[in-house]
Amino acid sequence: MRLRSPMMNPEAYNTAQRQSIVGVLLIFISSLYKLFRMFWALGAYLLLSGPSSTTLIYIAIGLVFLGVLTLIYSYLYYLKFVFYIDYNREEFVLEKGIFSTENTAIPFDKIQQVYFKRSILQRIIKVYSLVIDTAGSNQKEVEIKAISGEDANSLSKILLKAKAEKTESQQLEGEATETEENNEVFWTHKVGILTLLKIGISTNYLRGLSLVFAFVMTIYNRVNTYFKDRMEDVEVYFDQFSGVLQSVGYIAVLFVLLLLLSISITIIEVFIKYYGLKIQQNKDKMEVEMGLKTNTKVSLQPRRLQLMRIKTNPVQERFNLYEAQISLSSSENEFQKNKIKIPGLGNEIVKKIKYFLYPESSKSSFSTTFRPDKLLLFRKISLAMLPVLIFLAFWHFTAYINLQLWTVLVLAGLYIIVALTLQILAFKARKLIVTEEFLQKKTGFWNKTEETLELFKIQSISVKQPIWYRRKNLVNVVFHTAGGDLRFYAVKTDVLEYVNYVLYKAEASSKNWM
């Protein structure tokens, strides 16, 4: 079937197109950056070795010659990089390569997603990266790195519309009406600077603290080792410094400083990843735009959604902050590429996103909840006790831990109490909910996670029963989707009846999820 929609110009992009002319500059700078990463160590060595003036002249001439060659290569690459739409074959075609030509043809029905990216350099020269994500491929998505904003929007609309026409066989008149209605924006949500600060304060500060602490201690040990045998006064200084480190007050101050530093690092990471975060929903899609270093704009459709996770913790709940992690359909080796994280969402915005992505969630006529057996709790507690057992073994059999018996018992007792409490609370929070159309898994006492997937999007189900589960009639169940897996362990075999129901719903459904 040849596409002849009245809303689509049949002549648009049907001949070979090149990127924007400023793409030559983008290719040139990118190539220079790659060369710099390859040879920076050699250049640093030559400069630090004290070269003669003649050698410096030759180096400068070589760099100029290399720059000219890179510029010629960039222009030739620009000329050889062409793309067009073959309406007869219903394909998007991209050709590139100087010494060997690479020809990529993407059928319309294999297009999974079309979205935009912009680095800082691309924003300066006012071009976009247009990325076409395909189904069933382990290779990198197709990317046009220097295209104008007008062409990016036009090409994106044409390809997405061609995809819809190919896979859904819509009537032309209905498509025209729908396209007009799709321009209406239902709601918009923007994440401001204050919200980003809240996210940075309440997210991953313990991970940042551990990294900073490890870095500081590594530097201290290396400097101490380097100077210890060389300067007596430095050795005395480090001995005094070690004595100060043993004081409780100094350790407390160091902990606070490291905590503040780790929070600062996390805040910077959050601003780089999510600055300018904006969510906008219309009739059939939701657009997400974010990023300071690399600005990314993605269009989400309920059809492509495989698995959604909503995460928070008590600190973030206090700030009314939730994070949505949306897993899209992807190839086996590219799950991370198709996971979109959207932080800084209030409870009302989360409800709007859920209603858009899962409009049938409120229509379920039944709901059954499963909880894991206490055998799972026993296993978790056993694993949590391993660190204290290793600590006691080191204290008893080696001289590395020089502590009195009462100190060891107090530390071990505190650890056991905290570990037991956390494991019991986490166990009570774990449950699997089966409804008429959905699966939902809830986990976590501190980091709370709610995972949701539609039954008809499940590709397969794995059921395993280890030997130690048989006496108690327990199984491990894994629900596989094109966007990741949902796992639930140590559940009663009563769940198998609902596993059969889930398989029936997946097989009987005629809905398209690709």
Contacts in CASP RR format, 6 or more apart in sequence:
PFRMAT RR
TARGET T0000
AUTHOR 0000-0000-0000
METHOD contacts of the structure
MODEL  1
MRLRSPMMNPEAYNTAQRQSIVGVLLIFISSLYKLFRMFWALGAYLLLSG
PSSTTLIYIAIGLVFLGVLTLIYSYLYYLKFVFYIDYNREEFVLEKGIFS
TENTAIPFDKIQQVYFKRSILQRIIKVYSLVIDTAGSNQKEVEIKAISGE
DANSLSKILLKAKAEKTESQQLEGEATETEENNEVFWTHKVGILTLLKIG
ISTNYLRGLSLVFAFVMTIYNRVNTYFKDRMEDVEVYFDQFSGVLQSVGY
IAVLFVLLLLLSISITIIEVFIKYYGLKIQQNKDKMEVEMGLKTNTKVSL
QPRRLQLMRIKTNPVQERFNLYEAQISLSSSENEFQKNKIKIPGLGNEIV
KKIKYFLYPESSKSSFSTTFRPDKLLLFRKISLAMLPVLIFLAFWHFTAY
INLQLWTVLVLAGLYIIVALTLQILAFKARKLIVTEEFLQKKTGFWNKTE
ETLELFKIQSISVKQPIWYRRKNLVNVVFHTAGGDLRFYAVKTDVLEYVN
YVLYKAEASSKNWM
1 90 0 8 1.000
1 166 0 8 1.000
2 87 0 8 1.000
2 88 0 8 1.000
2 90 0 8 1.000
3 10 0 8 1.000
3 87 0 8 1.000
3 90 0 8 1.000
3 108 0 8 1.000
3 162 0 8 1.000
3 165 0 8 1.000
3 166 0 8 1.000
4 10 0 8 1.000
4 172 0 8 1.000
5 161 0 8 1.000
5 165 0 8 1.000
5 172 0 8 1.000
5 175 0 8 1.000
5 176 0 8 1.000
6 172 0 8 1.000
6 176 0 8 1.000
7 161 0 8 1.000
7 175 0 8 1.000
7 176 0 8 1.000
7 179 0 8 1.000
8 158 0 8 1.000
8 161 0 8 1.000
8 162 0 8 1.000
10 87 0 8 1.000
12 85 0 8 1.000
12 154 0 8 1.000
12 158 0 8 1.000
13 83 0 8 1.000
13 84 0 8 1.000
13 85 0 8 1.000
13 154 0 8 1.000
13 155 0 8 1.000
13 158 0 8 1.000
14 84 0 8 1.000
14 85 0 8 1.000
14 86 0 8 1.000
14 87 0 8 1.000
15 84 0 8 1.000
16 82 0 8 1.000
16 83 0 8 1.000
16 84 0 8 1.000
16 95 0 8 1.000
17 82 0 8 1.000
17 83 0 8 1.000
17 84 0 8 1.000
17 151 0 8 1.000
18 78 0 8 1.000
18 79 0 8 1.000
18 81 0 8 1.000
18 82 0 8 1.000
19 78 0 8 1.000
19 81 0 8 1.000
19 127 0 8 1.000
19 144 0 8 1.000
19 145 0 8 1.000
19 146 0 8 1.000
19 147 0 8 1.000
20 127 0 8 1.000
20 146 0 8 1.000
20 147 0 8 1.000
20 148 0 8 1.000
20 151 0 8 1.000
21 78 0 8 1.000
22 125 0 8 1.000
22 126 0 8 1.000
22 127 0 8 1.000
22 146 0 8 1.000
23 78 0 8 1.000
23 125 0 8 1.000
23 127 0 8 1.000
23 145 0 8 1.000
23 146 0 8 1.000
24 74 0 8 1.000
24 75 0 8 1.000
24 78 0 8 1.000
25 74 0 8 1.000
25 125 0 8 1.000
26 121 0 8 1.000
26 122 0 8 1.000
26 125 0 8 1.000
26 127 0 8 1.000
26 145 0 8 1.000
26 146 0 8 1.000
27 74 0 8 1.000
27 77 0 8 1.000
27 78 0 8 1.000
27 145 0 8 1.000
27 146 0 8 1.000
28 70 0 8 1.000
28 71 0 8 1.000
28 74 0 8 1.000
29 121 0 8 1.000
31 70 0 8 1.000
31 73 0 8 1.000
31 74 0 8 1.000
32 67 0 8 1.000
32 70 0 8 1.000
35 66 0 8 1.000
35 70 0 8 1.000
46 55 0 8 1.000
46 59 0 8 1.000
51 59 0 8 1.000
73 98 0 8 1.000
76 98 0 8 1.000
77 96 0 8 1.000
77 97 0 8 1.000
77 98 0 8 1.000
80 95 0 8 1.000
80 96 0 8 1.000
80 97 0 8 1.000
80 98 0 8 1.000
80 101 0 8 1.000
81 94 0 8 1.000
81 95 0 8 1.000
81 96 0 8 1.000
81 97 0 8 1.000
82 94 0 8 1.000
82 95 0 8 1.000
82 96 0 8 1.000
83 92 0 8 1.000
83 93 0 8 1.000
83 94 0 8 1.000
83 95 0 8 1.000
83 144 0 8 1.000
84 92 0 8 1.000
84 93 0 8 1.000
85 91 0 8 1.000
85 92 0 8 1.000
85 93 0 8 1.000
85 158 0 8 1.000
85 159 0 8 1.000
85 162 0 8 1.000
86 92 0 8 1.000
86 93 0 8 1.000
86 105 0 8 1.000
89 105 0 8 1.000
89 107 0 8 1.000
90 107 0 8 1.000
90 108 0 8 1.000
90 109 0 8 1.000
90 162 0 8 1.000
90 166 0 8 1.000
91 105 0 8 1.000
91 106 0 8 1.000
91 107 0 8 1.000
91 108 0 8 1.000
92 105 0 8 1.000
92 106 0 8 1.000
92 108 0 8 1.000
92 111 0 8 1.000
92 132 0 8 1.000
92 142 0 8 1.000
92 159 0 8 1.000
93 103 0 8 1.000
93 104 0 8 1.000
93 105 0 8 1.000
93 106 0 8 1.000
94 103 0 8 1.000
94 104 0 8 1.000
94 106 0 8 1.000
94 142 0 8 1.000
94 144 0 8 1.000
95 101 0 8 1.000
95 102 0 8 1.000
95 103 0 8 1.000
95 104 0 8 1.000
96 102 0 8 1.000
104 142 0 8 1.000
106 132 0 8 1.000
106 134 0 8 1.000
106 142 0 8 1.000
107 166 0 8 1.000
108 159 0 8 1.000
108 162 0 8 1.000
108 163 0 8 1.000
108 165 0 8 1.000
108 166 0 8 1.000
109 163 0 8 1.000
109 166 0 8 1.000
109 167 0 8 1.000
110 134 0 8 1.000
110 135 0 8 1.000
110 136 0 8 1.000
111 132 0 8 1.000
111 133 0 8 1.000
111 134 0 8 1.000
111 135 0 8 1.000
111 159 0 8 1.000
111 160 0 8 1.000
111 162 0 8 1.000
111 163 0 8 1.000
112 133 0 8 1.000
112 134 0 8 1.000
112 135 0 8 1.000
112 304 0 8 1.000
112 328 0 8 1.000
112 329 0 8 1.000
112 330 0 8 1.000
112 514 0 8 1.000
113 131 0 8 1.000
113 132 0 8 1.000
113 133 0 8 1.000
113 298 0 8 1.000
113 299 0 8 1.000
113 304 0 8 1.000
113 328 0 8 1.000
114 130 0 8 1.000
114 131 0 8 1.000
114 132 0 8 1.000
114 133 0 8 1.000
114 155 0 8 1.000
114 156 0 8 1.000
114 159 0 8 1.000
114 160 0 8 1.000
114 299 0 8 1.000
115 131 0 8 1.000
115 133 0 8 1.000
115 156 0 8 1.000
115 296 0 8 1.000
115 297 0 8 1.000
115 298 0 8 1.000
115 299 0 8 1.000
116 128 0 8 1.000
116 129 0 8 1.000
116 130 0 8 1.000
116 131 0 8 1.000
116 152 0 8 1.000
116 156 0 8 1.000
116 295 0 8 1.000
116 296 0 8 1.000
116 297 0 8 1.000
117 128 0 8 1.000
117 129 0 8 1.000
117 131 0 8 1.000
117 143 0 8 1.000
117 294 0 8 1.000
117 295 0 8 1.000
117 296 0 8 1.000
117 297 0 8 1.000
118 127 0 8 1.000
118 128 0 8 1.000
118 129 0 8 1.000
118 294 0 8 1.000
118 295 0 8 1.000
118 296 0 8 1.000
119 129 0 8 1.000
119 293 0 8 1.000
119 294 0 8 1.000
119 295 0 8 1.000
120 293 0 8 1.000
122 128 0 8 1.000
122 129 0 8 1.000
122 145 0 8 1.000
122 146 0 8 1.000
123 295 0 8 1.000
125 146 0 8 1.000
126 148 0 8 1.000
126 149 0 8 1.000
127 145 0 8 1.000
127 146 0 8 1.000
127 147 0 8 1.000
127 148 0 8 1.000
127 149 0 8 1.000
128 147 0 8 1.000
128 148 0 8 1.000
128 149 0 8 1.000
128 152 0 8 1.000
129 143 0 8 1.000
129 144 0 8 1.000
129 145 0 8 1.000
129 146 0 8 1.000
129 147 0 8 1.000
130 143 0 8 1.000
130 144 0 8 1.000
130 147 0 8 1.000
130 152 0 8 1.000
130 155 0 8 1.000
130 156 0 8 1.000
131 141 0 8 1.000
131 142 0 8 1.000
131 143 0 8 1.000
132 141 0 8 1.000
132 142 0 8 1.000
132 143 0 8 1.000
132 159 0 8 1.000
133 141 0 8 1.000
133 330 0 8 1.000
133 337 0 8 1.000
133 338 0 8 1.000
134 141 0 8 1.000
134 142 0 8 1.000
135 329 0 8 1.000
135 331 0 8 1.000
135 514 0 8 1.000
136 331 0 8 1.000
137 331 0 8 1.000
138 331 0 8 1.000
138 332 0 8 1.000
138 333 0 8 1.000
138 334 0 8 1.000
141 337 0 8 1.000
147 155 0 8 1.000
156 299 0 8 1.000
160 299 0 8 1.000
161 175 0 8 1.000
161 179 0 8 1.000
164 170 0 8 1.000
164 175 0 8 1.000
165 175 0 8 1.000
167 512 0 8 1.000
167 514 0 8 1.000
168 512 0 8 1.000
170 178 0 8 1.000
178 283 0 8 1.000
178 284 0 8 1.000
181 283 0 8 1.000
182 282 0 8 1.000
182 283 0 8 1.000
182 284 0 8 1.000
182 285 0 8 1.000
183 282 0 8 1.000
184 282 0 8 1.000
184 283 0 8 1.000
185 280 0 8 1.000
185 281 0 8 1.000
185 282 0 8 1.000
186 281 0 8 1.000
186 282 0 8 1.000
186 283 0 8 1.000
187 280 0 8 1.000
187 281 0 8 1.000
187 352 0 8 1.000
188 278 0 8 1.000
188 279 0 8 1.000
188 280 0 8 1.000
188 281 0 8 1.000
189 278 0 8 1.000
189 279 0 8 1.000
189 280 0 8 1.000
189 345 0 8 1.000
189 349 0 8 1.000
189 352 0 8 1.000
190 276 0 8 1.000
190 277 0 8 1.000
190 278 0 8 1.000
190 279 0 8 1.000
191 274 0 8 1.000
191 276 0 8 1.000
191 277 0 8 1.000
191 278 0 8 1.000
191 290 0 8 1.000
191 343 0 8 1.000
191 344 0 8 1.000
192 276 0 8 1.000
192 277 0 8 1.000
195 321 0 8 1.000
195 344 0 8 1.000
196 267 0 8 1.000
196 270 0 8 1.000
196 271 0 8 1.000
196 274 0 8 1.000
196 275 0 8 1.000
196 277 0 8 1.000
196 344 0 8 1.000
197 267 0 8 1.000
198 316 0 8 1.000
198 319 0 8 1.000
198 321 0 8 1.000
198 344 0 8 1.000
199 270 0 8 1.000
199 274 0 8 1.000
199 316 0 8 1.000
199 321 0 8 1.000
199 343 0 8 1.000
199 344 0 8 1.000
200 263 0 8 1.000
200 266 0 8 1.000
200 267 0 8 1.000
200 269 0 8 1.000
200 270 0 8 1.000
201 263 0 8 1.000
201 266 0 8 1.000
201 267 0 8 1.000
201 315 0 8 1.000
202 313 0 8 1.000
202 315 0 8 1.000
202 316 0 8 1.000
202 319 0 8 1.000
202 321 0 8 1.000
203 266 0 8 1.000
203 270 0 8 1.000
203 316 0 8 1.000
203 343 0 8 1.000
204 266 0 8 1.000
205 259 0 8 1.000
205 262 0 8 1.000
205 263 0 8 1.000
205 266 0 8 1.000
206 262 0 8 1.000
207 262 0 8 1.000
208 262 0 8 1.000
208 265 0 8 1.000
208 266 0 8 1.000
209 258 0 8 1.000
209 259 0 8 1.000
209 262 0 8 1.000
211 262 0 8 1.000
212 258 0 8 1.000
212 261 0 8 1.000
212 262 0 8 1.000
212 265 0 8 1.000
213 258 0 8 1.000
216 258 0 8 1.000
224 238 0 8 1.000
227 234 0 8 1.000
227 235 0 8 1.000
227 238 0 8 1.000
228 234 0 8 1.000
228 235 0 8 1.000
228 238 0 8 1.000
244 250 0 8 1.000
245 251 0 8 1.000
245 254 0 8 1.000
270 343 0 8 1.000
271 292 0 8 1.000
272 291 0 8 1.000
272 292 0 8 1.000
272 293 0 8 1.000
273 290 0 8 1.000
273 291 0 8 1.000
273 292 0 8 1.000
274 290 0 8 1.000
274 291 0 8 1.000
274 343 0 8 1.000
274 344 0 8 1.000
275 290 0 8 1.000
275 291 0 8 1.000
275 292 0 8 1.000
276 289 0 8 1.000
276 290 0 8 1.000
276 291 0 8 1.000
276 292 0 8 1.000
277 288 0 8 1.000
277 289 0 8 1.000
277 290 0 8 1.000
277 291 0 8 1.000
277 342 0 8 1.000
277 343 0 8 1.000
277 344 0 8 1.000
278 287 0 8 1.000
278 288 0 8 1.000
278 289 0 8 1.000
278 290 0 8 1.000
279 286 0 8 1.000
279 287 0 8 1.000
279 288 0 8 1.000
279 342 0 8 1.000
279 349 0 8 1.000
279 353 0 8 1.000
280 286 0 8 1.000
280 287 0 8 1.000
280 289 0 8 1.000
281 287 0 8 1.000
281 352 0 8 1.000
281 356 0 8 1.000
284 301 0 8 1.000
285 299 0 8 1.000
285 300 0 8 1.000
285 301 0 8 1.000
286 299 0 8 1.000
286 300 0 8 1.000
286 301 0 8 1.000
286 353 0 8 1.000
286 356 0 8 1.000
286 357 0 8 1.000
287 297 0 8 1.000
287 298 0 8 1.000
287 299 0 8 1.000
287 300 0 8 1.000
288 297 0 8 1.000
288 298 0 8 1.000
288 300 0 8 1.000
288 340 0 8 1.000
288 342 0 8 1.000
289 295 0 8 1.000
289 296 0 8 1.000
289 297 0 8 1.000
289 298 0 8 1.000
290 296 0 8 1.000
290 342 0 8 1.000
298 340 0 8 1.000
300 326 0 8 1.000
300 328 0 8 1.000
300 340 0 8 1.000
300 357 0 8 1.000
302 356 0 8 1.000
302 357 0 8 1.000
302 358 0 8 1.000
302 359 0 8 1.000
303 512 0 8 1.000
303 513 0 8 1.000
303 514 0 8 1.000
304 328 0 8 1.000
304 329 0 8 1.000
304 513 0 8 1.000
304 514 0 8 1.000
305 326 0 8 1.000
305 327 0 8 1.000
305 328 0 8 1.000
305 357 0 8 1.000
306 327 0 8 1.000
306 328 0 8 1.000
306 329 0 8 1.000
306 453 0 8 1.000
306 457 0 8 1.000
306 481 0 8 1.000
306 482 0 8 1.000
306 483 0 8 1.000
306 484 0 8 1.000
306 513 0 8 1.000
307 326 0 8 1.000
307 327 0 8 1.000
307 451 0 8 1.000
307 452 0 8 1.000
307 453 0 8 1.000
307 481 0 8 1.000
307 483 0 8 1.000
307 484 0 8 1.000
307 486 0 8 1.000
308 324 0 8 1.000
308 325 0 8 1.000
308 326 0 8 1.000
308 327 0 8 1.000
308 354 0 8 1.000
308 357 0 8 1.000
308 358 0 8 1.000
308 451 0 8 1.000
308 452 0 8 1.000
308 453 0 8 1.000
309 324 0 8 1.000
309 325 0 8 1.000
309 326 0 8 1.000
309 327 0 8 1.000
309 449 0 8 1.000
309 450 0 8 1.000
309 451 0 8 1.000
309 452 0 8 1.000
310 322 0 8 1.000
310 323 0 8 1.000
310 324 0 8 1.000
310 325 0 8 1.000
310 350 0 8 1.000
310 449 0 8 1.000
310 450 0 8 1.000
310 452 0 8 1.000
311 322 0 8 1.000
311 323 0 8 1.000
311 324 0 8 1.000
311 325 0 8 1.000
311 447 0 8 1.000
311 448 0 8 1.000
311 449 0 8 1.000
311 450 0 8 1.000
312 321 0 8 1.000
312 322 0 8 1.000
312 323 0 8 1.000
312 447 0 8 1.000
312 448 0 8 1.000
313 446 0 8 1.000
313 447 0 8 1.000
313 448 0 8 1.000
314 446 0 8 1.000
316 322 0 8 1.000
316 323 0 8 1.000
320 346 0 8 1.000
320 347 0 8 1.000
321 343 0 8 1.000
321 344 0 8 1.000
321 345 0 8 1.000
321 346 0 8 1.000
322 344 0 8 1.000
322 345 0 8 1.000
322 346 0 8 1.000
322 347 0 8 1.000
322 350 0 8 1.000
323 341 0 8 1.000
323 342 0 8 1.000
323 343 0 8 1.000
323 344 0 8 1.000
323 345 0 8 1.000
324 341 0 8 1.000
324 342 0 8 1.000
324 345 0 8 1.000
324 350 0 8 1.000
324 353 0 8 1.000
325 339 0 8 1.000
325 340 0 8 1.000
325 341 0 8 1.000
325 342 0 8 1.000
326 339 0 8 1.000
326 340 0 8 1.000
326 342 0 8 1.000
326 357 0 8 1.000
327 335 0 8 1.000
327 338 0 8 1.000
327 339 0 8 1.000
327 481 0 8 1.000
327 483 0 8 1.000
327 484 0 8 1.000
328 338 0 8 1.000
328 339 0 8 1.000
328 340 0 8 1.000
328 483 0 8 1.000
329 338 0 8 1.000
329 482 0 8 1.000
329 483 0 8 1.000
329 513 0 8 1.000
329 514 0 8 1.000
330 337 0 8 1.000
330 338 0 8 1.000
330 482 0 8 1.000
330 483 0 8 1.000
335 483 0 8 1.000
335 484 0 8 1.000
338 483 0 8 1.000
342 353 0 8 1.000
345 353 0 8 1.000
354 361 0 8 1.000
354 452 0 8 1.000
355 361 0 8 1.000
358 438 0 8 1.000
358 452 0 8 1.000
358 454 0 8 1.000
360 437 0 8 1.000
361 437 0 8 1.000
361 438 0 8 1.000
361 452 0 8 1.000
363 436 0 8 1.000
363 437 0 8 1.000
364 435 0 8 1.000
364 436 0 8 1.000
364 437 0 8 1.000
364 438 0 8 1.000
365 436 0 8 1.000
366 435 0 8 1.000
366 436 0 8 1.000
367 433 0 8 1.000
367 434 0 8 1.000
367 435 0 8 1.000
368 433 0 8 1.000
368 434 0 8 1.000
368 435 0 8 1.000
368 498 0 8 1.000
369 431 0 8 1.000
369 432 0 8 1.000
369 433 0 8 1.000
369 434 0 8 1.000
370 431 0 8 1.000
370 432 0 8 1.000
370 433 0 8 1.000
370 434 0 8 1.000
370 488 0 8 1.000
370 491 0 8 1.000
370 492 0 8 1.000
370 494 0 8 1.000
370 495 0 8 1.000
370 498 0 8 1.000
371 430 0 8 1.000
371 431 0 8 1.000
371 432 0 8 1.000
371 491 0 8 1.000
372 427 0 8 1.000
372 430 0 8 1.000
372 488 0 8 1.000
372 489 0 8 1.000
372 490 0 8 1.000
372 491 0 8 1.000
373 472 0 8 1.000
373 474 0 8 1.000
373 490 0 8 1.000
373 491 0 8 1.000
373 492 0 8 1.000
374 427 0 8 1.000
375 468 0 8 1.000
375 469 0 8 1.000
375 472 0 8 1.000
375 474 0 8 1.000
375 490 0 8 1.000
376 427 0 8 1.000
376 430 0 8 1.000
376 489 0 8 1.000
376 490 0 8 1.000
377 423 0 8 1.000
377 424 0 8 1.000
377 427 0 8 1.000
379 490 0 8 1.000
380 423 0 8 1.000
380 426 0 8 1.000
380 427 0 8 1.000
381 419 0 8 1.000
381 420 0 8 1.000
381 423 0 8 1.000
384 419 0 8 1.000
384 420 0 8 1.000
384 422 0 8 1.000
384 423 0 8 1.000
385 416 0 8 1.000
385 419 0 8 1.000
387 415 0 8 1.000
388 412 0 8 1.000
388 413 0 8 1.000
388 415 0 8 1.000
388 416 0 8 1.000
388 419 0 8 1.000
391 401 0 8 1.000
391 408 0 8 1.000
391 411 0 8 1.000
391 412 0 8 1.000
392 408 0 8 1.000
392 412 0 8 1.000
394 400 0 8 1.000
394 401 0 8 1.000
395 401 0 8 1.000
395 403 0 8 1.000
395 408 0 8 1.000
401 408 0 8 1.000
403 411 0 8 1.000
422 445 0 8 1.000
422 446 0 8 1.000
425 445 0 8 1.000
426 443 0 8 1.000
426 444 0 8 1.000
426 445 0 8 1.000
428 445 0 8 1.000
429 442 0 8 1.000
429 443 0 8 1.000
429 444 0 8 1.000
429 445 0 8 1.000
429 448 0 8 1.000
430 442 0 8 1.000
430 443 0 8 1.000
430 444 0 8 1.000
431 441 0 8 1.000
431 442 0 8 1.000
432 439 0 8 1.000
432 440 0 8 1.000
432 441 0 8 1.000
432 477 0 8 1.000
432 488 0 8 1.000
432 491 0 8 1.000
432 495 0 8 1.000
433 439 0 8 1.000
433 440 0 8 1.000
433 441 0 8 1.000
433 442 0 8 1.000
434 498 0 8 1.000
434 501 0 8 1.000
434 502 0 8 1.000
437 454 0 8 1.000
437 455 0 8 1.000
437 456 0 8 1.000
437 505 0 8 1.000
438 452 0 8 1.000
438 453 0 8 1.000
438 454 0 8 1.000
438 455 0 8 1.000
439 452 0 8 1.000
439 453 0 8 1.000
439 455 0 8 1.000
439 458 0 8 1.000
439 479 0 8 1.000
439 486 0 8 1.000
439 502 0 8 1.000
440 450 0 8 1.000
440 451 0 8 1.000
440 452 0 8 1.000
441 449 0 8 1.000
441 450 0 8 1.000
441 451 0 8 1.000
441 486 0 8 1.000
441 488 0 8 1.000
442 448 0 8 1.000
442 449 0 8 1.000
442 450 0 8 1.000
442 451 0 8 1.000
443 449 0 8 1.000
443 451 0 8 1.000
451 486 0 8 1.000
453 479 0 8 1.000
453 481 0 8 1.000
453 486 0 8 1.000
454 513 0 8 1.000
455 502 0 8 1.000
455 505 0 8 1.000
455 506 0 8 1.000
455 509 0 8 1.000
456 505 0 8 1.000
456 506 0 8 1.000
456 509 0 8 1.000
456 511 0 8 1.000
456 513 0 8 1.000
457 481 0 8 1.000
457 482 0 8 1.000
457 506 0 8 1.000
457 513 0 8 1.000
458 479 0 8 1.000
458 480 0 8 1.000
458 481 0 8 1.000
458 502 0 8 1.000
458 503 0 8 1.000
458 506 0 8 1.000
459 480 0 8 1.000
459 481 0 8 1.000
459 482 0 8 1.000
459 506 0 8 1.000
460 480 0 8 1.000
461 477 0 8 1.000
461 478 0 8 1.000
461 479 0 8 1.000
461 480 0 8 1.000
461 499 0 8 1.000
461 502 0 8 1.000
461 503 0 8 1.000
462 476 0 8 1.000
462 477 0 8 1.000
462 478 0 8 1.000
462 480 0 8 1.000
463 475 0 8 1.000
463 476 0 8 1.000
463 477 0 8 1.000
463 478 0 8 1.000
463 496 0 8 1.000
463 499 0 8 1.000
464 475 0 8 1.000
464 476 0 8 1.000
464 478 0 8 1.000
465 474 0 8 1.000
465 475 0 8 1.000
465 476 0 8 1.000
466 476 0 8 1.000
469 475 0 8 1.000
469 476 0 8 1.000
469 490 0 8 1.000
473 492 0 8 1.000
473 493 0 8 1.000
474 490 0 8 1.000
474 491 0 8 1.000
474 492 0 8 1.000
474 493 0 8 1.000
475 491 0 8 1.000
475 493 0 8 1.000
475 495 0 8 1.000
475 496 0 8 1.000
476 487 0 8 1.000
476 488 0 8 1.000
476 489 0 8 1.000
476 490 0 8 1.000
476 491 0 8 1.000
477 487 0 8 1.000
477 488 0 8 1.000
477 489 0 8 1.000
477 491 0 8 1.000
477 495 0 8 1.000
477 499 0 8 1.000
478 485 0 8 1.000
478 486 0 8 1.000
478 487 0 8 1.000
478 488 0 8 1.000
479 485 0 8 1.000
479 486 0 8 1.000
479 487 0 8 1.000
479 502 0 8 1.000
482 513 0 8 1.000
482 514 0 8 1.000
488 495 0 8 1.000
END
